[in-house]
Each structure stands twice: as C-alpha cells, then as structure tokens.
Amino acid sequence: MRPPVTTHDLTTLTSGIKSATEAHLEETGGLLRLSPTWVPRSFLQPGLRLKLHPDDTYAYGLSRGGIDERWFGSTTVTANEGRADDEGLSYIVAGRERFTLRAAVDDCGADLIGAALWDRYGKWPVYSKFFDNMGPIPHHMHQNAEQAALVGQEGKPESYYFPPQHNNVGNNFPYTFMGLEPGTTRQQVYDCIANWHRGDNKILELSKAYKLQPGTGWLIDPCILHAPGSLCTYEPQWGSDVFGMYQNLVEGREVPRSLLVKDMPADKHEDIDFIIDQLDWEKNLDPHFKDNHYLEPVTATCDEAHHDKWIVYGKVDGFQYFTAKELTIAPLAQATVTDRGAYSAIVVQGHGRANKLRLSCPKLLRFHELSEDEFFATETAARNGVVFENTSPTEPLVLLRYFGPEVNPDAPAMGAHKI
C-alpha cells in the first residue's frame, strides 16, 4: 500500500488521541508531523509565494477570498466569517490517521508543551504563520488582553521575520507603515474615523513607512497601528485573531467598516472616542519607534555544522510572549540542537532529517497534499536535543522555529543586534 499523499488518504480521529499521539512520538523521536494549514482572507490579495499551486489559491471558494496565509503549530481557529469549524487548526499526521494538534495538547497536556505552559495556560497559547500579500494591507491594530476580553477574546502581540527563501520578489509595496508620526493629534485621528464613508480617510498621512528588508523583522505590541507591506512574513504571535482596521481604502479597494469594530463591544461601534482609545497613544507616537521595535538576527550558537540565530526576541511591557530562531545546517552536516521548551518548526530550504522524521522543503503543494516540512517538537524532545541531519551535498537545510511565552530567558533584549 502506498503511503498517504493527501488528506483524503487519512482517517480523522476523534477519540483515542492520547494513545495515537504517544505511538507517533515513539516512531519519530518526540516530534509530531504536521500537515499544511491554509487560511484565506476575503479582503486581501494573495502574494503567491506560499508554494501553494496557483490553481488552488481560491480553494475555499471565490467568496471566501484567496489563500494568503499558512499557519504553523496552531491550536487557534480563524475569525473568518463563514469558516469551517477547524479552519486554522494544525493537524498531526500519524501513519494513515490525522487529528488536531489542539486535541493532542488537550489530551496529553504537559507531556507535549511542558508543565509550566500547561499549568498556566492549559493550552498551546501561541502560533505562527506565513502572511503573504501582493500589496499592502490596511492600517490596523490588535487589541490588548483587557480590550479583547470585552468581547470574549484574547489580545494579540505579534512579530515579523522576512525569510529570504520566500521573498525572491518584493511584490507591489515592500514598505510597512507603523505607528503615528510624533505630533499627530487626537482630533486628526478622530476625523479619519468620522470620514470613513467620504472617500480615503487619509490615516496613512499621519504615519510613517519603513522599507522592509529580507532577513530582518519587527516586534509589534498590541494597540499599535501598522499596515504590513508586501513581503512574505513569518509571524510568531499570540493565539488570537483579533484586530481593528483603521484604514478604509487600500489600493482603491474598500475596507468594510465592520472590520474596524469587529472585536469591539456592539454598543461601542459608533463611539469614535472609544475606537480611538483602543490605540496606545504613547507607543504609536514614540519618536524612537524603530529602536524599540526593529529586529535583526543575533547568533545563538555557531560551529562548522550549524548556525542558530535569534530572529524574534524582546519583550512587550516586560513580558516575553514568544521568541523564534532560524537554524541552518551545513551540507552533509549533523548537529544536535537543544532548546528550553516545545516549539513548532517549518523547513524553508533543503532536505534531511530531524530525529527519525524526514524533512523536505516542497517546491509546490496542492491544497490537500501532505508535506514533510512542518513538525512540532515536545518539550522533552527539545530539552534532550533534536538531531538535525542535512542529507544534501550542496544545499543548506534551513528551519524556522518559534517558542511559547517566557521559555527563553536567555534570549537577547531589543536592540541586541547593534552590540
């Protein structure tokens, strides 16, 4: 019997998940193989750099929008209207069966993510994704924990890294507007919201754009306005899909006002003062914005066999919500890499192995096809050390991996790349 090639070849488990997870971990050496998780956005134009076959860009149907995201290690569902019940959830592939990572974490708890995260959160509280668009997206913010709680959601700090492997072209606008220019007044922002239905509300005139560079990144606090540009972005973030769009027109396309207030209490949807108060005024007008948010890689460990770099680090209001690293294994080299906690990994170049699991970066994927480029490492496997082997004689093996909150106290502080 041939091995499963697509999700149609798999049986979806809804029970016996703990035993299936344990058996799979035994076979792989503490790793969980994951299948691709594709997410559409109805109000954006896909950038076509996700390695998804172009015939499948609208696999969810034209009304749902094009697929411009791939989520990694996700136990978080999307906030899309009309979504499927499991949209956004990562699936574990174990032989000819599959089941969600969320269900595995629910049933196995600390055995997968570690006692510290399980005891505090009772779930895997973060996720990451590739975010890939042809042009810029609206100037928007993500609510903080207190604001999101008003509508039964969680806040969302997030981070960016622009992997060179997914940015051979910059698409239409590789610049991101962030924050508000110092000196911007409350009345100016008020007028932008009040003029929502009168043509371009001109909120970008109050902001500043930064040119995006592959191999660099940013850390973005909740309540900060940002209009991401057109680089394909790796985005470790909190496990939430809340946002408010403050720009009403992007490249001639209307942004529905419902996307401004979708995660605000219903009785506040017409309250412009409330809407403006969702923004952190001090952080948005920070005259040293780049110094406080811009990231460049910082070496963690390096030898002839491997180079491990911090690509996401720093804290938001004194708390480390997530961190991320980029690991490169030299051709025909092998390295044992230890980490402090569980992580989710995606291969962006090359092929090889991680413990007993095959790794291969795909050139092109159909919507239902399985892959060998994504896995979740348990805390035990990470602490014991994962053995990475590059089986190519010419090409490096490159992986991105992200970690949960407060897992890496040794991570650099913001600005460390200048030292």
N, C-alpha and C positions, 0 to 999 in steps of 0.2 A: 504494500500500500504506500502510495507516495505521501510525503509529509504535507501538512496543510499549507496552502498558499494564500488563501483569502479567509476573511471572517466567515464566509459561507461554509467553509470546511470545518468549522468549530461548533461544538455544542456549548451553549451558555449555561453555566452552573448557577443555581440559586440556593443550593444547600451543600453541605459537606465541604465548605470552602476552606475551613481551617486545615483539614487533613490534606486537601489538594495543594494548599499553599506550602505546607511543610514538606510534602513529597517533591514539589517543584524546587524548593530551596535546596534539598538534598542533591538533586540532579545537577544544579547549576553552581553549587558552592556559595549559597547565600544571596543569590541575585534573582530578581523577578523580571522575566522578559515581558516587555510591554508592546502593544500594537499601536499604530498611529492613531491619534485622536484629532480629527479635523473639525474646525469651527468656522461657520460663516458669519458675516456681518452684513445686514441688508443695506446699510448706509455708507459702505466703503467700497473702493475699487481694488481688487486683489493685485498684488505686485508680481505674482507669478514666479517667485523664487523659492517656493516651499518644496520643490521636487515632486509636486503633485501633477499628474498628467493634465494637460490643458483641457482635454475633453471632460474632465471631472471637476472643473472649477465651480460649476453650479450643480454639483451632485445632490444637494438638498432641495433643488428646485429654484427657478429664477426668482420667485417671490421671497425666498429666504436670503437671497444675496449670494455673492461669491465667497468661496473659502479663502480667507486671508490669514488664518491662524492655525497653528498646530500646537496643542497643549501637551505638556510633559509631566508625568508623575502627578496627575491631577485627581483629586477627590472632590473637586468643586464643579458644580453644574453651571452652565452658562445662564445669563439673564436674558437670553434672546426670546423674543415673542414667537410663539408657535414652535418652540423647540421640542425635541424628543425628550423623554424622561431622563435618559442617560447622556444627553449631549454635554460634552466637556469632560466626561469621566474617562480615565485611563483604564484599559483592560489588560489583565495579565494573560499571557498565552502559555498554557501548560499542556504540552502534548497536543491532543486534539480537543482540548477544552479551553474555555475562557471564562473569566469572572472579573469583576471590577476591583481595582486597587482599593477603592473605598471599602468594599465588603471584606477584603483581606485584612485591612487595617482594623476594621470593626471587630473581626473575629480573633485576630492574633495580637492586636494591641502593641504592648511594649516589646514583644518579640520581633516586631518589624521596625518600629520607629524609635525604640528606646524608652526607658521608664520616665525620663524627665519630660519628654514631649507628651507622652501618653497621659501621665498623671496631671499635667497642666491643661492640656487641650482636648484630650480624648479623641484625637484625630490627627491626620497629617495636615497641618494648618496652612501650608504654602503650596504654590505650584509655579511652573514657568511655561513659557510659550515662545514660539516664533510668531512675530507680528509683522506682516508683510503687505505693504500697500504701494500702489502705483504713484500716489501723490500724498500730500499732507492730509491729516485728519483734523477735525475741529478742535479749537482751543477748549480744553475741558479740565476737570479736576476729579479726584476721587475723594469721597468723604472719609473723615477720620472715624474712629471707633464710636465715639459718642454720637456723631451725626447719623451714622449708618444704623445705629441701634434704634433710632426713632422709627425706622421702617423695617425692623427685624432683620437687619443685615449686619455685616462686619465691614470695618473700614479697610482701606487698601493703600498702603505704601507700595511702591514698585521700583524696579531698577531696569537699566538698559545695558546691553552689550551688543556691539555690531560685529558679528563674526565675519571675517573676510571671505570665508568659504561660501557665504550666502549673499555676498554683496559685490559680485563681479560687475554689476551696474548699479548706479545710484537711483535710477528711475527719475521721476519728474521734479522732485523738490527735496534734496537731501539736507534740509535745514529744519531745526525744531525751534519754534517759539516757546519760551519758558518764562513764567512769572509775568510781572508788570514792570514797566520802566519806573525807576525811582522818580517821585514827584507826581505820579498818577493819583488823581483824586477819587474819592468815593463817588462823587457826582458823575464823573466820566464813565465809570463802570455802570452806575445806575442807568445812565442814558443808553448804554449799549443794550441792556436788558429791556428797557422800556421801548426801544425802537426795533424790537425783534421782527415785526411784520412790515417794516418800512424799507426793505432792501438791506444791503450789507450793514450789519450793526457796528462794523469797524473796530471790533475789540482788538484785532491784531495790531492796530495802530498804537495801542497802549503797551505793546510787548516788544520783545527783542528776540531775533532769531540767531541761533548758533549753528555754524556749519558742522555737520556730522562727519566723523572720521571712522572708517572701519578699524576695528581693534581697540576702540575706546568705549566709554559708557558714561552713564549718569545714574544718580540715586535721587529719586523724586518722592518727597514727603506727600502725605495726604494734604488736600486743601490748596495745592499749588497748581495754577493753571499751566497747561502745556499742550502744544499742538504738534505731536510727533511727525517728523518728516518721513521721507520715502526710503530710508534704509531698512533692510530686513533686520529685525531686532530680536535678540534673545532677552526675555523679560522675567527674571525671578521676581515674584511678588506674593503678597498675602492672598490667601484663598478666598477671594471675593470678586464679584463682577459689578461693583457699584461705580457709578460715575454721573457727572452732570456736564452736558455740553453747553458752553457759554458762547459759542460762535454759531451764527445762524445761516451762513452761506460759505461754502468751501468749493473753490474752482467752479462756481456757477451752480452748484448743487445745493438745494435747500436742506437744512438740518431741522427736522421737526422739533418744535418747542417741547414736545413730550419728552425728548431726550435730555433736555435741560433739567427737568423736575422729576424724572422717573424714580429717583431714590430720595425724594423729599416727601414729607407728610402731605397728604392730599389737601389739607386746609391751608397749606403754605404755597401752593403752586402759583398764585397770583401776587404773593407778597415779595416784592422786589428787594426790600430791605433784608428779609430772611435769606433770600437767594444770595445776596452779596455777602452776608455774614457767614456763609459756608466757606468763604475764602479766608485763608490765613494772611492777613494784610501784611504783617511784618515779613513773613517768608517770601511772599510774592514780590515785595518791593526791596528785597535785600540787595544793596549795592555791590555785594561780593558774592552774587549768586553762583557764578561759575566755580569760584574757590570752594564753595560749600556743597557742591553737587557733582562736579565733574570727576570722572574716574579714568585712570589709565592702569594697565596691568602692572602688578607688583610680584616679583618672583617669590614663591613659597619654598620650593626645593628645585634643585637642578643638578644633573650629572650627565655623563655621556649618553645614558639610556633614555632619560626623560627630562622634561621641563614642565613644572607645575606652577601656574600663575594664578594669583588672585585677580579676578576680573570684576567682582562685585563685593564691596566691603563698605564699612562705615555704619553709622547708627542714625536712627530717626528719633529725635527727642530722647537721646540717651539709651535707646533700646536697639539691639541687633535683631531685626526681623528676619533676615536671610543673608546668605553670602553665596558666592559662586566662584568656581575655579575653571581654568582651561588647562587640560592635561595633554601634552604632546609626547608620544612615544616614538623614538627614532626608528628608522627602518631596521627590521630584523632584531630589534632590541626587546628586552623584557624588563619590567620594573614592578616591584611590589609597593603599592601606594596605600598608606594608612590614613584614616580620617577619624575625626572625633564623633561623627554621627551619621545617621542614614542620609542617603542622597538619591536624587534622580539624575540620570545621565543620558545624553544624546550624542551620538557619533556624528561629527560634521566632516570628517575626512578619513579615508583609508579603511583598512580591514585588519582583523586579528581576533583576539580572544580576551575575555575578562573572566578569570577563574575558568569554569567549564562552559561558559556561554560564548557562542560565536558572535562576532561583531562585523558588520559590513555597512558602509555608508552607501545608500542607494543612489542611483543616477536619476530614476524616475519611478514614481509609485502610482498605481491606480487607487481609487477611493477605498476599495475593500481589501486591498492587498496587505499582507503582513510584511514586516521588515525585521531586520536584525540590527537595528541601530539605536534601540532605546531599552533601558533597563532601570530598575530600582534596586539599590543596594541597602540591605538591612543594616542597622547599627552594628550588630555583631560582625557582619562581614567587613564593614568599613573599618572597625577598630582592629580586627585581626589582620587586615591588609588584603586588598584585591590585587591579584596578579594580572597585570596587563601585558599582552604579548602582541607585537606588531609582526604580522606574517608577510608584509610586503618588503621586497629588497630595495625599493626606490622611494616609496611614498610614506610620509609620517602618518601615524594614527593620532587623530585629534578628537577629544571629547570635551564637552561642556557639562558640568555637574553643579547642582545647587543644593543648599543645605537649609535646614529649618532654623527657627529662632534661637539665638544665644548658644548655638552649637560650637562656634569657633571664636572663643575669647582671644585667640592669638591672631585673628585677622587684623590687617592694617587699619589705621584710622584714616578718615578722609584727608586727602592731600598727601598721602604717603608716597605717591609716585614722584613728588618733587624732591624727595630726600635723596 
